[in-house]
Amino acid sequence: MQFFRPKILSLLLGLLQPLGAQYILVPMDGAQGQHLRAYGLVYTLLSRGVPVDWLLNYRGGSFAFLEIGWVQMELQRREITYQTLSTAEYGQILAQVARPEVNMDVVRLEKAPRIAVYAPQSSEPWDDAVQLVLLYAEIPYDLIYDGDILSGKLREYDWIHLHHEDFTGQYGKFFTFRERPWYKAMVREQTSLAAQWGFRRVADLKLAVVKKLRDWVQNGGFLFAMCSATDTYDIALAAEGTDIVGELYDGTPYDPAANSKLRYEPCIAFHDFTVRLNPYDYEFADIDTGERRRGLREDQDYFTLREFSAKWDPIPTMLCQNHMTLIKGFYGQTTGYEMHLLKPNVVVMGENAPLSEARYIHGILGRGFWTFYGGHDPEDYQHFVEEPPTDVSKFPTSPGYRLILNNVLFPAAKRKKMKT
């Protein structure tokens, strides 16, 4: 894929813009005190028809745009650090970025993506990092769930996040919480939805949803998922036609030979994995590195963002824009991915190399894209069920949350052409 790159000559900028025009530069390096809110400002600009340049690898992935009347008040309200530049000064920055020997580039963001979060309407005993950061950044989104997806609502959106979800139909394997009101409400809601749509089991409902999402991505959608929504997505596809769900979840026993019947061809990220058939086992498969991480101390738990060529490999470059390359690790029901179980075409963007663990991965499916991010909350090392949500305002410069917001803006990049 290629993206539109703005003209870089300051002379041309001067000819194209009104006399005395100024630009706003929002640096995204260590000088920025509100990284997360900066993404929200960019989204607001795009939603009002103002294009934004994303300066890849320039001062942490900075943003620049033509100054307009109301924007400085918004910058000040959101406490975002910024600089005012003349047309000539901005032209010099673009010339620096365009130099062939530097690993930088410019991508034009043009249209605010239509965003949805796949999550139930009912209250759940855990927070969702994506919803928390979208709210903090002031980026609007819709909440959709199984019925919306099956009824064709996906076509209304460009970018969808899969909230903490179990697509295998085992209610998150939270059977130990079966007496909790939230668990009973979750079972009632999902079994009711399955029956409403003519499915005998919740697992069949979830498989139908996963397949709709896969078709949507193939037709040009952008899919983002974290935690258990990542590995259970592929597990559901691989287990189509095979019962991997224990009797205590759906009233029928699982197939003891299920692992010999898995089909990995439909999966988008993983292959050759083994499903955990024990219904009391908190893990879904051997994809997750969670158990192998035992003994790792929090102060030693980091993963590294890989470096990509901004001019030749702009997609992972965009998705990895940050002011730090070493990111604090954090647990989830699915924390990281075993490297040897990744399909060959998967791009690893973040890894804990000593553990041979992928934390942040990406791929192309048809005309669309997907990104999986291991763990539950970048600023809560080990989030437990029924714990209060993270106060994102305490982490306005979080590099872990920035990775989420890179994905939110990614669909706004103007595509020049798609390579076949």
Contacts in CASP RR format, 6 or more apart in sequence:
PFRMAT RR
TARGET T0000
AUTHOR 0000-0000-0000
METHOD contacts of the structure
MODEL  1
MQFFRPKILSLLLGLLQPLGAQYILVPMDGAQGQHLRAYGLVYTLLSRGV
PVDWLLNYRGGSFAFLEIGWVQMELQRREITYQTLSTAEYGQILAQVARP
EVNMDVVRLEKAPRIAVYAPQSSEPWDDAVQLVLLYAEIPYDLIYDGDIL
SGKLREYDWIHLHHEDFTGQYGKFFTFRERPWYKAMVREQTSLAAQWGFR
RVADLKLAVVKKLRDWVQNGGFLFAMCSATDTYDIALAAEGTDIVGELYD
GTPYDPAANSKLRYEPCIAFHDFTVRLNPYDYEFADIDTGERRRGLREDQ
DYFTLREFSAKWDPIPTMLCQNHMTLIKGFYGQTTGYEMHLLKPNVVVMG
ENAPLSEARYIHGILGRGFWTFYGGHDPEDYQHFVEEPPTDVSKFPTSPG
YRLILNNVLFPAAKRKKMKT
1 314 0 8 1.000
1 315 0 8 1.000
1 415 0 8 1.000
1 417 0 8 1.000
1 418 0 8 1.000
1 419 0 8 1.000
2 415 0 8 1.000
2 416 0 8 1.000
2 417 0 8 1.000
2 419 0 8 1.000
3 107 0 8 1.000
3 108 0 8 1.000
3 314 0 8 1.000
3 413 0 8 1.000
3 414 0 8 1.000
3 415 0 8 1.000
3 416 0 8 1.000
4 107 0 8 1.000
4 108 0 8 1.000
4 110 0 8 1.000
4 413 0 8 1.000
4 414 0 8 1.000
4 415 0 8 1.000
4 416 0 8 1.000
5 105 0 8 1.000
5 106 0 8 1.000
5 107 0 8 1.000
5 108 0 8 1.000
6 53 0 8 1.000
6 94 0 8 1.000
6 106 0 8 1.000
6 108 0 8 1.000
7 13 0 8 1.000
7 16 0 8 1.000
8 91 0 8 1.000
8 94 0 8 1.000
8 95 0 8 1.000
8 97 0 8 1.000
8 98 0 8 1.000
8 106 0 8 1.000
9 91 0 8 1.000
9 94 0 8 1.000
9 95 0 8 1.000
10 87 0 8 1.000
10 88 0 8 1.000
10 90 0 8 1.000
10 91 0 8 1.000
10 92 0 8 1.000
10 94 0 8 1.000
10 95 0 8 1.000
13 87 0 8 1.000
13 88 0 8 1.000
13 90 0 8 1.000
13 91 0 8 1.000
13 94 0 8 1.000
14 21 0 8 1.000
14 87 0 8 1.000
14 88 0 8 1.000
17 66 0 8 1.000
17 87 0 8 1.000
20 86 0 8 1.000
20 87 0 8 1.000
21 66 0 8 1.000
21 67 0 8 1.000
21 87 0 8 1.000
22 66 0 8 1.000
22 67 0 8 1.000
22 84 0 8 1.000
22 85 0 8 1.000
22 86 0 8 1.000
22 87 0 8 1.000
23 64 0 8 1.000
23 65 0 8 1.000
23 66 0 8 1.000
23 67 0 8 1.000
23 84 0 8 1.000
23 85 0 8 1.000
23 86 0 8 1.000
23 87 0 8 1.000
23 89 0 8 1.000
23 90 0 8 1.000
24 64 0 8 1.000
24 65 0 8 1.000
24 66 0 8 1.000
24 67 0 8 1.000
24 71 0 8 1.000
24 72 0 8 1.000
24 75 0 8 1.000
24 82 0 8 1.000
24 83 0 8 1.000
24 84 0 8 1.000
24 85 0 8 1.000
25 62 0 8 1.000
25 63 0 8 1.000
25 64 0 8 1.000
25 82 0 8 1.000
25 83 0 8 1.000
25 84 0 8 1.000
25 85 0 8 1.000
25 90 0 8 1.000
25 93 0 8 1.000
26 32 0 8 1.000
26 38 0 8 1.000
26 41 0 8 1.000
26 42 0 8 1.000
26 62 0 8 1.000
26 63 0 8 1.000
26 64 0 8 1.000
26 75 0 8 1.000
26 80 0 8 1.000
26 81 0 8 1.000
26 82 0 8 1.000
27 59 0 8 1.000
27 60 0 8 1.000
27 62 0 8 1.000
27 81 0 8 1.000
27 82 0 8 1.000
27 83 0 8 1.000
28 35 0 8 1.000
28 38 0 8 1.000
28 59 0 8 1.000
28 60 0 8 1.000
28 61 0 8 1.000
28 62 0 8 1.000
28 63 0 8 1.000
28 321 0 8 1.000
28 323 0 8 1.000
29 59 0 8 1.000
29 60 0 8 1.000
29 61 0 8 1.000
29 62 0 8 1.000
29 323 0 8 1.000
30 60 0 8 1.000
30 323 0 8 1.000
30 397 0 8 1.000
31 59 0 8 1.000
31 81 0 8 1.000
32 38 0 8 1.000
32 80 0 8 1.000
32 81 0 8 1.000
32 323 0 8 1.000
32 397 0 8 1.000
33 79 0 8 1.000
33 80 0 8 1.000
33 81 0 8 1.000
33 396 0 8 1.000
33 397 0 8 1.000
34 78 0 8 1.000
34 79 0 8 1.000
34 80 0 8 1.000
34 81 0 8 1.000
34 396 0 8 1.000
34 397 0 8 1.000
35 323 0 8 1.000
35 396 0 8 1.000
35 397 0 8 1.000
35 398 0 8 1.000
35 399 0 8 1.000
35 402 0 8 1.000
36 133 0 8 1.000
36 136 0 8 1.000
36 137 0 8 1.000
36 392 0 8 1.000
36 395 0 8 1.000
36 396 0 8 1.000
36 397 0 8 1.000
36 398 0 8 1.000
36 401 0 8 1.000
36 402 0 8 1.000
36 405 0 8 1.000
37 78 0 8 1.000
37 79 0 8 1.000
37 80 0 8 1.000
37 136 0 8 1.000
37 137 0 8 1.000
37 138 0 8 1.000
37 396 0 8 1.000
38 63 0 8 1.000
38 78 0 8 1.000
38 80 0 8 1.000
39 137 0 8 1.000
39 139 0 8 1.000
39 402 0 8 1.000
39 405 0 8 1.000
39 408 0 8 1.000
39 409 0 8 1.000
40 78 0 8 1.000
40 137 0 8 1.000
40 138 0 8 1.000
40 139 0 8 1.000
40 405 0 8 1.000
41 71 0 8 1.000
41 74 0 8 1.000
41 75 0 8 1.000
41 78 0 8 1.000
41 80 0 8 1.000
42 52 0 8 1.000
42 63 0 8 1.000
42 109 0 8 1.000
42 409 0 8 1.000
43 112 0 8 1.000
43 137 0 8 1.000
43 138 0 8 1.000
43 139 0 8 1.000
43 408 0 8 1.000
43 409 0 8 1.000
44 74 0 8 1.000
44 138 0 8 1.000
45 51 0 8 1.000
45 52 0 8 1.000
45 65 0 8 1.000
45 71 0 8 1.000
46 52 0 8 1.000
46 109 0 8 1.000
46 110 0 8 1.000
46 111 0 8 1.000
46 112 0 8 1.000
46 412 0 8 1.000
47 112 0 8 1.000
49 110 0 8 1.000
49 111 0 8 1.000
50 65 0 8 1.000
50 66 0 8 1.000
50 68 0 8 1.000
50 71 0 8 1.000
51 65 0 8 1.000
51 108 0 8 1.000
51 109 0 8 1.000
51 110 0 8 1.000
52 63 0 8 1.000
52 64 0 8 1.000
52 65 0 8 1.000
52 108 0 8 1.000
52 109 0 8 1.000
52 412 0 8 1.000
53 63 0 8 1.000
53 64 0 8 1.000
53 65 0 8 1.000
53 106 0 8 1.000
53 107 0 8 1.000
53 108 0 8 1.000
53 109 0 8 1.000
54 61 0 8 1.000
54 62 0 8 1.000
54 63 0 8 1.000
54 106 0 8 1.000
54 107 0 8 1.000
54 108 0 8 1.000
54 109 0 8 1.000
54 318 0 8 1.000
54 321 0 8 1.000
54 409 0 8 1.000
54 413 0 8 1.000
55 61 0 8 1.000
55 62 0 8 1.000
55 63 0 8 1.000
55 64 0 8 1.000
55 93 0 8 1.000
55 97 0 8 1.000
55 104 0 8 1.000
55 106 0 8 1.000
56 97 0 8 1.000
56 104 0 8 1.000
56 105 0 8 1.000
56 106 0 8 1.000
56 107 0 8 1.000
56 310 0 8 1.000
56 314 0 8 1.000
56 317 0 8 1.000
56 318 0 8 1.000
56 321 0 8 1.000
57 102 0 8 1.000
57 103 0 8 1.000
57 104 0 8 1.000
57 105 0 8 1.000
57 310 0 8 1.000
57 317 0 8 1.000
57 321 0 8 1.000
58 93 0 8 1.000
58 96 0 8 1.000
58 97 0 8 1.000
58 104 0 8 1.000
60 321 0 8 1.000
60 322 0 8 1.000
60 323 0 8 1.000
61 321 0 8 1.000
61 322 0 8 1.000
64 85 0 8 1.000
64 90 0 8 1.000
64 93 0 8 1.000
65 71 0 8 1.000
67 84 0 8 1.000
72 82 0 8 1.000
75 82 0 8 1.000
78 138 0 8 1.000
85 93 0 8 1.000
94 106 0 8 1.000
96 102 0 8 1.000
96 104 0 8 1.000
97 104 0 8 1.000
97 105 0 8 1.000
97 106 0 8 1.000
98 104 0 8 1.000
98 105 0 8 1.000
98 106 0 8 1.000
100 311 0 8 1.000
103 307 0 8 1.000
103 309 0 8 1.000
103 310 0 8 1.000
103 311 0 8 1.000
104 310 0 8 1.000
104 311 0 8 1.000
105 310 0 8 1.000
105 311 0 8 1.000
105 314 0 8 1.000
105 317 0 8 1.000
107 314 0 8 1.000
107 318 0 8 1.000
107 413 0 8 1.000
107 414 0 8 1.000
108 413 0 8 1.000
108 414 0 8 1.000
109 409 0 8 1.000
109 412 0 8 1.000
109 413 0 8 1.000
109 414 0 8 1.000
110 412 0 8 1.000
110 413 0 8 1.000
110 414 0 8 1.000
111 412 0 8 1.000
111 414 0 8 1.000
112 412 0 8 1.000
113 157 0 8 1.000
113 158 0 8 1.000
113 159 0 8 1.000
113 222 0 8 1.000
113 408 0 8 1.000
113 409 0 8 1.000
113 411 0 8 1.000
113 412 0 8 1.000
114 156 0 8 1.000
114 157 0 8 1.000
114 158 0 8 1.000
114 159 0 8 1.000
115 134 0 8 1.000
115 139 0 8 1.000
115 140 0 8 1.000
115 141 0 8 1.000
115 142 0 8 1.000
115 157 0 8 1.000
115 158 0 8 1.000
115 159 0 8 1.000
115 160 0 8 1.000
115 161 0 8 1.000
115 408 0 8 1.000
116 141 0 8 1.000
116 142 0 8 1.000
116 143 0 8 1.000
116 144 0 8 1.000
116 156 0 8 1.000
116 157 0 8 1.000
116 159 0 8 1.000
116 160 0 8 1.000
116 161 0 8 1.000
117 128 0 8 1.000
117 130 0 8 1.000
117 131 0 8 1.000
117 134 0 8 1.000
117 141 0 8 1.000
117 142 0 8 1.000
117 143 0 8 1.000
117 144 0 8 1.000
117 160 0 8 1.000
117 161 0 8 1.000
117 163 0 8 1.000
118 144 0 8 1.000
118 145 0 8 1.000
118 149 0 8 1.000
118 160 0 8 1.000
118 161 0 8 1.000
118 162 0 8 1.000
118 163 0 8 1.000
118 165 0 8 1.000
118 229 0 8 1.000
119 128 0 8 1.000
119 131 0 8 1.000
119 143 0 8 1.000
119 145 0 8 1.000
119 163 0 8 1.000
119 164 0 8 1.000
119 165 0 8 1.000
120 145 0 8 1.000
120 186 0 8 1.000
120 189 0 8 1.000
121 143 0 8 1.000
121 145 0 8 1.000
122 182 0 8 1.000
122 185 0 8 1.000
122 186 0 8 1.000
122 189 0 8 1.000
123 182 0 8 1.000
123 185 0 8 1.000
124 164 0 8 1.000
124 182 0 8 1.000
124 186 0 8 1.000
125 177 0 8 1.000
125 180 0 8 1.000
125 182 0 8 1.000
125 385 0 8 1.000
125 386 0 8 1.000
126 164 0 8 1.000
126 376 0 8 1.000
126 383 0 8 1.000
126 385 0 8 1.000
126 386 0 8 1.000
126 387 0 8 1.000
127 377 0 8 1.000
127 383 0 8 1.000
127 388 0 8 1.000
127 389 0 8 1.000
127 390 0 8 1.000
128 163 0 8 1.000
128 164 0 8 1.000
129 226 0 8 1.000
129 376 0 8 1.000
129 377 0 8 1.000
129 378 0 8 1.000
129 390 0 8 1.000
129 401 0 8 1.000
129 404 0 8 1.000
130 161 0 8 1.000
130 163 0 8 1.000
130 224 0 8 1.000
130 226 0 8 1.000
130 404 0 8 1.000
131 141 0 8 1.000
131 163 0 8 1.000
132 377 0 8 1.000
132 389 0 8 1.000
132 390 0 8 1.000
132 392 0 8 1.000
133 392 0 8 1.000
133 401 0 8 1.000
133 404 0 8 1.000
133 405 0 8 1.000
134 140 0 8 1.000
134 141 0 8 1.000
134 408 0 8 1.000
135 392 0 8 1.000
136 392 0 8 1.000
136 393 0 8 1.000
136 396 0 8 1.000
137 405 0 8 1.000
139 405 0 8 1.000
139 408 0 8 1.000
141 161 0 8 1.000
142 157 0 8 1.000
144 153 0 8 1.000
144 157 0 8 1.000
144 160 0 8 1.000
145 193 0 8 1.000
146 190 0 8 1.000
146 193 0 8 1.000
146 197 0 8 1.000
146 205 0 8 1.000
146 206 0 8 1.000
146 209 0 8 1.000
147 153 0 8 1.000
147 193 0 8 1.000
147 196 0 8 1.000
147 197 0 8 1.000
148 154 0 8 1.000
149 209 0 8 1.000
149 212 0 8 1.000
149 213 0 8 1.000
150 197 0 8 1.000
150 208 0 8 1.000
150 209 0 8 1.000
150 212 0 8 1.000
152 212 0 8 1.000
154 160 0 8 1.000
154 212 0 8 1.000
154 213 0 8 1.000
154 216 0 8 1.000
155 216 0 8 1.000
157 221 0 8 1.000
158 221 0 8 1.000
158 222 0 8 1.000
158 411 0 8 1.000
159 221 0 8 1.000
159 222 0 8 1.000
159 223 0 8 1.000
159 224 0 8 1.000
159 407 0 8 1.000
159 408 0 8 1.000
159 410 0 8 1.000
159 411 0 8 1.000
160 213 0 8 1.000
160 216 0 8 1.000
160 221 0 8 1.000
160 222 0 8 1.000
160 223 0 8 1.000
160 224 0 8 1.000
161 224 0 8 1.000
161 225 0 8 1.000
161 226 0 8 1.000
162 213 0 8 1.000
162 223 0 8 1.000
162 224 0 8 1.000
162 225 0 8 1.000
162 226 0 8 1.000
162 229 0 8 1.000
162 230 0 8 1.000
162 233 0 8 1.000
163 229 0 8 1.000
164 226 0 8 1.000
164 227 0 8 1.000
164 228 0 8 1.000
164 229 0 8 1.000
164 333 0 8 1.000
164 376 0 8 1.000
165 228 0 8 1.000
165 229 0 8 1.000
165 232 0 8 1.000
166 172 0 8 1.000
166 173 0 8 1.000
166 206 0 8 1.000
166 228 0 8 1.000
166 232 0 8 1.000
166 284 0 8 1.000
167 206 0 8 1.000
167 207 0 8 1.000
167 209 0 8 1.000
167 210 0 8 1.000
167 229 0 8 1.000
167 232 0 8 1.000
167 233 0 8 1.000
167 235 0 8 1.000
167 236 0 8 1.000
168 203 0 8 1.000
168 206 0 8 1.000
168 232 0 8 1.000
168 235 0 8 1.000
168 236 0 8 1.000
168 239 0 8 1.000
168 244 0 8 1.000
168 245 0 8 1.000
168 284 0 8 1.000
169 190 0 8 1.000
169 201 0 8 1.000
169 202 0 8 1.000
169 203 0 8 1.000
169 205 0 8 1.000
169 206 0 8 1.000
169 236 0 8 1.000
169 245 0 8 1.000
169 249 0 8 1.000
169 250 0 8 1.000
170 203 0 8 1.000
170 245 0 8 1.000
170 246 0 8 1.000
170 249 0 8 1.000
170 279 0 8 1.000
170 284 0 8 1.000
171 183 0 8 1.000
171 186 0 8 1.000
171 187 0 8 1.000
171 190 0 8 1.000
171 202 0 8 1.000
171 249 0 8 1.000
172 228 0 8 1.000
172 333 0 8 1.000
173 279 0 8 1.000
173 280 0 8 1.000
173 281 0 8 1.000
173 282 0 8 1.000
173 283 0 8 1.000
173 284 0 8 1.000
174 183 0 8 1.000
174 385 0 8 1.000
175 248 0 8 1.000
175 249 0 8 1.000
175 279 0 8 1.000
175 280 0 8 1.000
176 280 0 8 1.000
177 183 0 8 1.000
177 385 0 8 1.000
178 184 0 8 1.000
190 202 0 8 1.000
190 205 0 8 1.000
191 202 0 8 1.000
193 202 0 8 1.000
193 205 0 8 1.000
194 200 0 8 1.000
194 201 0 8 1.000
194 202 0 8 1.000
194 204 0 8 1.000
194 205 0 8 1.000
197 205 0 8 1.000
197 208 0 8 1.000
199 205 0 8 1.000
199 208 0 8 1.000
201 245 0 8 1.000
201 250 0 8 1.000
201 252 0 8 1.000
202 249 0 8 1.000
202 250 0 8 1.000
203 236 0 8 1.000
203 243 0 8 1.000
203 244 0 8 1.000
203 245 0 8 1.000
203 250 0 8 1.000
206 236 0 8 1.000
207 236 0 8 1.000
207 237 0 8 1.000
207 240 0 8 1.000
210 233 0 8 1.000
210 236 0 8 1.000
210 237 0 8 1.000
211 237 0 8 1.000
213 223 0 8 1.000
213 233 0 8 1.000
214 237 0 8 1.000
214 266 0 8 1.000
214 268 0 8 1.000
214 365 0 8 1.000
216 223 0 8 1.000
217 223 0 8 1.000
217 268 0 8 1.000
217 365 0 8 1.000
217 366 0 8 1.000
217 368 0 8 1.000
217 369 0 8 1.000
217 370 0 8 1.000
218 365 0 8 1.000
218 366 0 8 1.000
218 367 0 8 1.000
218 368 0 8 1.000
219 366 0 8 1.000
219 367 0 8 1.000
219 368 0 8 1.000
220 366 0 8 1.000
220 367 0 8 1.000
220 368 0 8 1.000
220 369 0 8 1.000
221 367 0 8 1.000
221 368 0 8 1.000
221 369 0 8 1.000
221 411 0 8 1.000
222 368 0 8 1.000
222 369 0 8 1.000
222 370 0 8 1.000
222 407 0 8 1.000
222 410 0 8 1.000
222 411 0 8 1.000
223 369 0 8 1.000
223 370 0 8 1.000
223 371 0 8 1.000
224 370 0 8 1.000
224 371 0 8 1.000
224 373 0 8 1.000
224 404 0 8 1.000
224 407 0 8 1.000
224 408 0 8 1.000
225 233 0 8 1.000
225 370 0 8 1.000
225 371 0 8 1.000
225 372 0 8 1.000
225 373 0 8 1.000
226 372 0 8 1.000
226 373 0 8 1.000
226 374 0 8 1.000
226 375 0 8 1.000
226 376 0 8 1.000
226 404 0 8 1.000
227 332 0 8 1.000
227 333 0 8 1.000
227 334 0 8 1.000
227 374 0 8 1.000
227 375 0 8 1.000
227 376 0 8 1.000
228 284 0 8 1.000
228 332 0 8 1.000
228 333 0 8 1.000
228 334 0 8 1.000
230 269 0 8 1.000
230 334 0 8 1.000
230 337 0 8 1.000
230 372 0 8 1.000
230 373 0 8 1.000
230 374 0 8 1.000
231 270 0 8 1.000
231 273 0 8 1.000
231 284 0 8 1.000
231 285 0 8 1.000
231 287 0 8 1.000
231 288 0 8 1.000
231 334 0 8 1.000
231 337 0 8 1.000
232 284 0 8 1.000
232 334 0 8 1.000
233 268 0 8 1.000
233 269 0 8 1.000
234 267 0 8 1.000
234 268 0 8 1.000
234 269 0 8 1.000
234 270 0 8 1.000
234 273 0 8 1.000
234 287 0 8 1.000
235 244 0 8 1.000
235 273 0 8 1.000
235 275 0 8 1.000
235 284 0 8 1.000
235 285 0 8 1.000
235 287 0 8 1.000
237 266 0 8 1.000
237 267 0 8 1.000
237 268 0 8 1.000
238 262 0 8 1.000
238 263 0 8 1.000
238 264 0 8 1.000
238 266 0 8 1.000
238 267 0 8 1.000
238 273 0 8 1.000
238 275 0 8 1.000
239 258 0 8 1.000
239 261 0 8 1.000
239 262 0 8 1.000
239 275 0 8 1.000
240 263 0 8 1.000
240 266 0 8 1.000
241 261 0 8 1.000
242 255 0 8 1.000
242 258 0 8 1.000
242 261 0 8 1.000
242 262 0 8 1.000
243 252 0 8 1.000
243 253 0 8 1.000
243 254 0 8 1.000
243 255 0 8 1.000
243 258 0 8 1.000
244 254 0 8 1.000
244 255 0 8 1.000
244 258 0 8 1.000
244 275 0 8 1.000
244 277 0 8 1.000
245 252 0 8 1.000
245 254 0 8 1.000
245 279 0 8 1.000
246 252 0 8 1.000
246 253 0 8 1.000
246 254 0 8 1.000
246 277 0 8 1.000
246 279 0 8 1.000
247 253 0 8 1.000
247 254 0 8 1.000
247 279 0 8 1.000
248 279 0 8 1.000
249 279 0 8 1.000
254 277 0 8 1.000
254 279 0 8 1.000
255 261 0 8 1.000
256 277 0 8 1.000
258 275 0 8 1.000
258 277 0 8 1.000
259 274 0 8 1.000
259 275 0 8 1.000
259 277 0 8 1.000
262 273 0 8 1.000
262 275 0 8 1.000
264 270 0 8 1.000
264 271 0 8 1.000
264 272 0 8 1.000
264 273 0 8 1.000
267 343 0 8 1.000
268 343 0 8 1.000
268 363 0 8 1.000
268 365 0 8 1.000
268 370 0 8 1.000
269 337 0 8 1.000
269 342 0 8 1.000
269 343 0 8 1.000
269 346 0 8 1.000
269 361 0 8 1.000
269 363 0 8 1.000
269 370 0 8 1.000
269 372 0 8 1.000
270 287 0 8 1.000
270 337 0 8 1.000
270 341 0 8 1.000
270 342 0 8 1.000
270 343 0 8 1.000
271 341 0 8 1.000
271 342 0 8 1.000
271 343 0 8 1.000
272 340 0 8 1.000
272 341 0 8 1.000
273 285 0 8 1.000
273 286 0 8 1.000
273 287 0 8 1.000
273 338 0 8 1.000
273 341 0 8 1.000
274 285 0 8 1.000
274 286 0 8 1.000
275 284 0 8 1.000
275 285 0 8 1.000
276 283 0 8 1.000
276 284 0 8 1.000
276 285 0 8 1.000
276 286 0 8 1.000
282 333 0 8 1.000
283 290 0 8 1.000
283 291 0 8 1.000
284 334 0 8 1.000
286 338 0 8 1.000
286 341 0 8 1.000
287 334 0 8 1.000
287 337 0 8 1.000
287 338 0 8 1.000
287 341 0 8 1.000
288 333 0 8 1.000
288 334 0 8 1.000
288 335 0 8 1.000
288 336 0 8 1.000
288 337 0 8 1.000
288 338 0 8 1.000
289 335 0 8 1.000
289 336 0 8 1.000
289 337 0 8 1.000
289 338 0 8 1.000
289 355 0 8 1.000
289 357 0 8 1.000
290 331 0 8 1.000
290 334 0 8 1.000
290 335 0 8 1.000
290 336 0 8 1.000
292 355 0 8 1.000
292 357 0 8 1.000
293 301 0 8 1.000
293 331 0 8 1.000
293 335 0 8 1.000
293 355 0 8 1.000
293 357 0 8 1.000
296 355 0 8 1.000
298 381 0 8 1.000
298 382 0 8 1.000
301 328 0 8 1.000
301 329 0 8 1.000
301 330 0 8 1.000
301 352 0 8 1.000
301 381 0 8 1.000
302 326 0 8 1.000
302 327 0 8 1.000
302 328 0 8 1.000
302 329 0 8 1.000
302 352 0 8 1.000
303 326 0 8 1.000
303 327 0 8 1.000
303 329 0 8 1.000
303 350 0 8 1.000
303 351 0 8 1.000
303 352 0 8 1.000
303 357 0 8 1.000
303 359 0 8 1.000
303 360 0 8 1.000
304 325 0 8 1.000
304 326 0 8 1.000
304 327 0 8 1.000
304 350 0 8 1.000
304 351 0 8 1.000
304 352 0 8 1.000
304 353 0 8 1.000
305 320 0 8 1.000
305 322 0 8 1.000
305 325 0 8 1.000
305 326 0 8 1.000
305 327 0 8 1.000
305 349 0 8 1.000
305 350 0 8 1.000
305 360 0 8 1.000
306 316 0 8 1.000
306 320 0 8 1.000
306 348 0 8 1.000
306 349 0 8 1.000
306 350 0 8 1.000
306 351 0 8 1.000
307 320 0 8 1.000
307 325 0 8 1.000
308 316 0 8 1.000
308 317 0 8 1.000
308 320 0 8 1.000
308 349 0 8 1.000
309 317 0 8 1.000
310 317 0 8 1.000
314 413 0 8 1.000
315 362 0 8 1.000
315 369 0 8 1.000
315 410 0 8 1.000
316 347 0 8 1.000
316 349 0 8 1.000
316 362 0 8 1.000
318 406 0 8 1.000
318 409 0 8 1.000
318 410 0 8 1.000
318 413 0 8 1.000
319 349 0 8 1.000
319 360 0 8 1.000
319 362 0 8 1.000
319 371 0 8 1.000
319 403 0 8 1.000
319 406 0 8 1.000
319 407 0 8 1.000
319 410 0 8 1.000
320 349 0 8 1.000
320 350 0 8 1.000
320 360 0 8 1.000
320 403 0 8 1.000
320 406 0 8 1.000
321 402 0 8 1.000
321 406 0 8 1.000
322 399 0 8 1.000
322 400 0 8 1.000
322 402 0 8 1.000
322 403 0 8 1.000
322 406 0 8 1.000
323 397 0 8 1.000
323 399 0 8 1.000
323 402 0 8 1.000
324 399 0 8 1.000
327 350 0 8 1.000
327 359 0 8 1.000
327 378 0 8 1.000
327 399 0 8 1.000
327 400 0 8 1.000
327 403 0 8 1.000
328 378 0 8 1.000
328 381 0 8 1.000
328 399 0 8 1.000
328 400 0 8 1.000
329 352 0 8 1.000
329 359 0 8 1.000
329 378 0 8 1.000
329 381 0 8 1.000
330 375 0 8 1.000
330 376 0 8 1.000
330 377 0 8 1.000
330 378 0 8 1.000
330 379 0 8 1.000
330 380 0 8 1.000
330 381 0 8 1.000
330 382 0 8 1.000
330 383 0 8 1.000
331 375 0 8 1.000
331 376 0 8 1.000
331 381 0 8 1.000
331 382 0 8 1.000
331 383 0 8 1.000
332 374 0 8 1.000
332 375 0 8 1.000
332 376 0 8 1.000
332 382 0 8 1.000
332 383 0 8 1.000
333 375 0 8 1.000
333 376 0 8 1.000
334 374 0 8 1.000
334 375 0 8 1.000
335 374 0 8 1.000
335 375 0 8 1.000
336 357 0 8 1.000
336 358 0 8 1.000
336 359 0 8 1.000
336 374 0 8 1.000
336 375 0 8 1.000
337 357 0 8 1.000
337 358 0 8 1.000
337 359 0 8 1.000
337 361 0 8 1.000
337 372 0 8 1.000
337 374 0 8 1.000
338 356 0 8 1.000
338 357 0 8 1.000
338 358 0 8 1.000
339 348 0 8 1.000
339 351 0 8 1.000
339 356 0 8 1.000
339 357 0 8 1.000
339 358 0 8 1.000
340 356 0 8 1.000
342 348 0 8 1.000
342 358 0 8 1.000
342 361 0 8 1.000
345 363 0 8 1.000
345 364 0 8 1.000
346 358 0 8 1.000
346 361 0 8 1.000
346 362 0 8 1.000
346 363 0 8 1.000
347 361 0 8 1.000
347 362 0 8 1.000
347 363 0 8 1.000
348 358 0 8 1.000
348 360 0 8 1.000
348 361 0 8 1.000
349 360 0 8 1.000
349 361 0 8 1.000
349 362 0 8 1.000
350 358 0 8 1.000
350 359 0 8 1.000
350 360 0 8 1.000
350 361 0 8 1.000
351 357 0 8 1.000
351 358 0 8 1.000
351 359 0 8 1.000
351 360 0 8 1.000
352 359 0 8 1.000
359 373 0 8 1.000
359 374 0 8 1.000
359 375 0 8 1.000
360 371 0 8 1.000
360 372 0 8 1.000
360 373 0 8 1.000
360 374 0 8 1.000
360 403 0 8 1.000
361 371 0 8 1.000
361 372 0 8 1.000
362 369 0 8 1.000
362 370 0 8 1.000
362 371 0 8 1.000
362 372 0 8 1.000
363 369 0 8 1.000
363 370 0 8 1.000
363 371 0 8 1.000
367 418 0 8 1.000
369 410 0 8 1.000
371 407 0 8 1.000
373 403 0 8 1.000
373 404 0 8 1.000
376 383 0 8 1.000
377 383 0 8 1.000
377 390 0 8 1.000
378 395 0 8 1.000
378 398 0 8 1.000
378 399 0 8 1.000
378 400 0 8 1.000
378 401 0 8 1.000
378 403 0 8 1.000
378 404 0 8 1.000
379 390 0 8 1.000
379 392 0 8 1.000
379 394 0 8 1.000
379 395 0 8 1.000
379 398 0 8 1.000
379 400 0 8 1.000
379 401 0 8 1.000
380 387 0 8 1.000
380 390 0 8 1.000
383 390 0 8 1.000
392 398 0 8 1.000
392 401 0 8 1.000
395 401 0 8 1.000
END
